Amino acid sequence: MQRQLMVRADSVCQVRVEGKAKGSGFLLFDKFILTNAHVIKDFYNRHTKQLTQNVTVSFCFEDVESLVDSVPVKPEVVVFNYNMYDTGFYYDWALLELDSAKNIPCGLLEHFATPPQSRGGICIIGHPDGGVKKTDTCHTIPGDESETVALDRYKAYQHLVTKLYFGPFEEARLKNQSTDLSYDTCFYYGSSGSPVFNEFCNVVAMHTGGYVYETEARKGQTQSFIEYAQPLSRILPRIILHIVERRDDVLEAYLQYTSDHPERKATWDQLKEEVVRIGNMQNCPTIVKEFLERYGRHNQSEDMDTD
């Protein structure tokens, strides 16, 4: 397991804005980086869908003495979703496109899996506090227990808490923790966008944040009661629906990626069904039809190649 994680850690990167560390991310497929939308939201123009400052990623910042190689990110953001909806669900992810696919690691999409349904061991790989690449292993907290755990910890420490950072997004997350992956990690700022791996080294979620507080003893430094990640099973179908509608080139790259990994066909088919379910729920029949036709053509050509 350790050896597999070391290999997959190569696909984890630090996201930098004008050379300064802002968060973490990972190569999803081809030359596309998945990270949290809040990592870049202050440098993103929603009208033009463009980054307003230079963004780069580094896959090799693993030692303070190492030379950092930065790969430029294209100004146009493929997907940016930072919203809270009437249902109480929140979305916080962005898909970035690298300027070049030369000399970059493999994408982690082929190792995608659904999160554990109960308590289980996980490993997070990222760049906490803007530092070098690190790992942290911990155990998940079942979704139906996470709100209770967070509130219990708040009650235990409330005599020390001088400031509680609970806005609308945090309240929505607490109410819908059953769909998130909750845990207790030492990863804080700078680790947003880190991939979360299960006990089988499959990537199941993206680390997003925690329920943050500040104490008098550590004024100016925040801590978390509990941390959480968004499952990739929630993120990926919505990204696919978006690129079907707006980025044909990215859709083609995704479909080619699935064709290049036929051993995961059951996973791709399962993901396809979820895209259809969500697309129908959102009343997007044209988008669903286009996706199914394109997906079918790729599968058909793959089958013909193997006959």
C-alpha positions in Angstrom: 0.0 0.0 0.0 2.8 2.4 0.9 4.5 1.9 -2.4 1.2 2.5 -4.3 0.6 5.7 -2.4 4.1 7.0 -3.2 3.4 6.5 -6.9 0.0 8.2 -6.7 1.5 11.0 -4.7 3.3 12.0 -7.8 0.0 13.3 -9.2 -0.6 15.6 -6.3 0.4 19.2 -6.8 0.6 22.6 -5.1 -1.5 25.4 -6.6 0.3 28.7 -6.7 -0.9 32.2 -7.6 1.8 34.6 -8.8 4.3 32.2 -7.2 2.6 32.0 -3.8 1.1 28.8 -2.4 -2.7 28.9 -2.3 -3.8 25.3 -2.1 -3.4 21.8 -3.3 -4.8 19.8 -6.2 -4.2 16.7 -8.3 -4.1 15.6 -11.9 -7.5 14.0 -12.7 -7.0 13.0 -16.3 -5.0 14.1 -19.4 -3.8 17.6 -18.4 -6.7 18.7 -16.1 -6.2 19.6 -12.5 -9.0 19.2 -9.9 -8.9 21.6 -6.9 -11.4 23.5 -4.7 -13.0 26.6 -6.2 -12.3 28.6 -3.1 -8.5 28.1 -3.8 -8.8 30.4 -6.8 -12.1 32.3 -6.3 -10.3 35.6 -5.5 -8.5 35.4 -8.8 -11.4 34.3 -11.0 -13.7 36.4 -13.1 -17.1 34.8 -13.2 -18.1 36.8 -16.2 -15.2 36.0 -18.5 -14.5 32.6 -16.8 -10.9 33.5 -16.8 -8.2 33.7 -14.1 -7.1 37.2 -13.4 -3.6 36.3 -12.2 -0.9 33.8 -13.2 -1.6 30.4 -11.7 0.9 27.5 -11.8 1.1 24.1 -10.2 4.1 22.1 -9.0 4.2 18.3 -8.7 7.7 18.1 -7.2 7.7 20.3 -4.1 8.7 17.5 -1.8 11.8 18.9 -0.1 12.6 22.5 1.0 15.9 22.2 -0.8 14.5 20.9 -4.0 14.1 23.1 -7.1 10.5 23.8 -7.8 9.3 23.2 -11.4 6.1 25.1 -12.1 3.7 24.2 -14.9 1.6 27.1 -16.1 -2.2 26.9 -16.0 -4.3 28.2 -18.9 -6.3 31.4 -18.1 -9.6 29.9 -19.1 -11.1 27.8 -16.3 -12.8 24.6 -17.5 -15.3 24.3 -14.6 -15.8 26.6 -11.6 -18.6 25.8 -9.1 -18.7 27.6 -5.8 -22.4 27.7 -4.8 -24.9 26.8 -2.2 -28.3 25.7 -3.4 -31.8 25.8 -1.9 -31.5 22.1 -1.1 -28.8 23.0 1.3 -26.1 21.3 -0.8 -22.9 23.2 -1.5 -20.5 22.8 -4.4 -16.8 23.8 -4.2 -14.6 22.6 -7.0 -12.7 23.8 -10.1 -11.2 22.1 -13.0 -8.0 23.8 -14.4 -6.2 23.0 -17.7 -2.4 22.9 -17.8 -0.7 24.7 -20.6 1.1 21.5 -21.6 0.8 17.8 -21.0 4.6 17.3 -21.4 6.4 15.6 -18.6 3.5 15.4 -16.2 2.4 12.4 -14.1 -0.5 10.1 -14.6 -4.1 11.1 -13.8 -5.8 9.6 -10.7 -9.2 9.1 -12.4 -8.4 5.5 -13.2 -8.1 4.9 -9.4 -11.5 6.5 -8.6 -13.8 4.7 -6.1 -16.8 5.6 -3.9 -16.1 6.6 -0.3 -16.4 4.1 2.6 -19.9 3.8 3.9 -18.8 3.4 7.5 -15.6 3.9 9.6 -12.4 3.3 7.6 -8.9 4.3 7.2 -8.0 7.1 4.8 -4.8 8.9 3.7 -4.7 12.5 2.6 -1.8 13.8 0.4 -1.3 17.5 0.0 0.6 20.7 0.9 -0.6 21.9 4.3 0.4 25.4 5.4 1.9 26.0 2.0 4.7 23.6 2.7 6.2 20.5 1.1 4.1 17.5 0.1 3.0 15.5 3.1 0.7 12.6 4.0 -1.7 12.1 6.9 -3.5 8.9 7.8 -6.7 9.0 9.9 -10.1 7.4 10.2 -13.4 8.6 8.8 -16.4 9.6 11.0 -19.7 8.2 9.8 -21.9 10.9 8.3 -24.7 10.6 10.8 -22.3 11.1 13.6 -20.3 14.1 12.2 -22.6 16.8 13.3 -22.8 15.4 16.8 -19.0 15.1 17.0 -18.5 18.7 15.8 -21.0 20.1 18.2 -19.6 18.0 21.1 -16.1 19.3 20.4 -17.4 22.9 20.2 -19.1 22.5 23.6 -15.9 21.1 25.1 -13.8 24.0 23.9 -16.3 26.8 23.8 -14.8 28.4 26.9 -11.6 28.8 24.9 -13.1 29.9 21.6 -12.9 33.6 20.9 -14.1 33.5 17.3 -16.1 30.9 15.4 -16.0 30.9 11.6 -19.5 29.5 10.8 -21.1 31.1 7.8 -23.9 29.8 5.6 -21.5 27.4 3.8 -20.4 25.8 7.1 -24.0 25.5 8.3 -25.0 23.8 5.0 -22.1 21.4 5.3 -23.0 20.4 8.8 -26.6 19.7 7.8 -25.5 17.6 4.8 -22.5 15.8 6.3 -24.1 12.4 5.5 -23.0 13.0 1.9 -19.5 14.2 2.8 -16.5 12.4 4.1 -15.7 13.5 7.7 -12.5 12.9 9.7 -10.0 14.4 12.1 -6.7 15.4 10.4 -3.8 17.7 11.0 -4.2 19.2 7.5 -5.4 22.8 7.6 -4.7 25.7 5.3 -3.0 25.0 2.0 -4.3 21.5 1.8 -7.7 22.3 0.2 -7.9 20.3 -3.0 -5.8 17.3 -1.7 -6.9 13.9 -2.8 -8.3 11.5 -0.2 -7.4 7.8 -0.6 -9.1 4.8 0.9 -7.5 1.7 2.4 -7.0 0.3 -1.2 -5.2 3.4 -2.4 -8.2 4.5 -4.5 -9.0 8.2 -4.6 -12.5 8.7 -3.1 -12.8 12.4 -2.3 -11.2 15.9 -2.3 -10.3 17.5 1.0 -12.1 20.8 1.3 -11.9 22.3 4.8 -12.9 22.2 8.4 -15.1 23.9 11.0 -12.7 26.6 12.1 -12.3 28.4 15.4 -9.8 30.7 17.1 -8.6 30.9 20.7 -7.1 33.6 22.8 -4.0 31.5 23.4 -3.4 31.2 19.7 -4.8 34.5 18.4 -4.5 34.9 14.7 -4.1 31.1 14.3 -7.1 29.0 13.5 -7.8 25.3 14.2 -10.6 22.9 13.2 -13.1 20.9 15.2 -13.5 18.4 12.4 -12.5 18.3 8.7 -14.4 17.1 5.6 -14.0 16.2 2.0 -16.4 16.2 -1.0 -16.8 12.7 -2.6 -15.7 12.5 -6.2 -18.9 10.6 -6.8 -20.7 13.9 -6.3 -18.2 16.0 -8.3 -17.4 14.0 -11.4 -20.9 13.6 -12.9 -21.5 17.3 -12.6 -18.2 18.1 -14.2 -19.0 15.8 -17.1 -22.4 17.4 -17.6 -20.7 20.8 -17.7 -18.1 19.8 -20.3 -20.7 18.1 -22.5 -22.4 21.4 -22.8 -19.4 23.8 -23.0 -16.1 22.1 -23.7 -16.2 19.5 -26.4 -12.4 19.2 -26.4 -12.4 18.3 -22.7 -15.2 15.8 -23.2 -13.2 14.1 -25.9 -10.1 13.9 -23.6 -12.3 12.4 -20.9 -13.8 9.8 -23.3 -10.4 8.9 -24.7 -9.1 8.5 -21.2 -11.9 6.0 -20.4 -11.2 4.2 -23.7 -7.5 3.9 -22.7 -8.5 2.2 -19.5 -11.0 -0.5 -20.5 -10.2 -2.5 -17.3 -12.3 0.1 -15.4 -15.3 -0.2 -17.8 -17.6 -1.1 -14.9 -16.6 2.1 -13.2 -17.1 4.2 -16.3 -20.5 2.7 -16.9 -21.5 3.3 -13.3 -20.4 6.9 -13.6 -22.3 7.2 -16.9 -25.5 6.1 -15.1 -25.0 8.8 -12.5 -24.5 11.4 -15.2 -27.8 10.4 -16.7 -29.6 10.4 -13.4 -28.4 13.9 -12.4 -28.9 15.2 -16.0 -32.5 14.0 -16.0 -33.0 15.4 -12.5 -31.8 18.8 -13.7 -34.0 18.6 -16.8 -31.2 18.5 -19.3 -32.4 15.9 -21.9 -30.3 17.4 -24.7 -27.1 17.2 -22.7 -27.8 13.7 -21.6 -28.6 12.5 -25.1 -25.4 14.1 -26.4 -23.3 12.4 -23.7 -24.9 9.0 -24.3 -24.3 9.2 -28.0 -20.7 10.2 -27.6 -20.1 7.6 -24.9 -21.6 5.0 -27.0 -19.5 5.8 -30.0 -16.3 5.5 -28.0 -17.4 2.2 -26.5 -18.4 0.9 -29.9 -15.1 1.8 -31.5 -13.3 0.2 -28.5 -15.2 -3.0 -29.0 -14.5 -3.0 -32.7 -10.8 -2.6 -32.0 -10.7 -5.6 -29.7 -12.7 -8.0 -32.0 
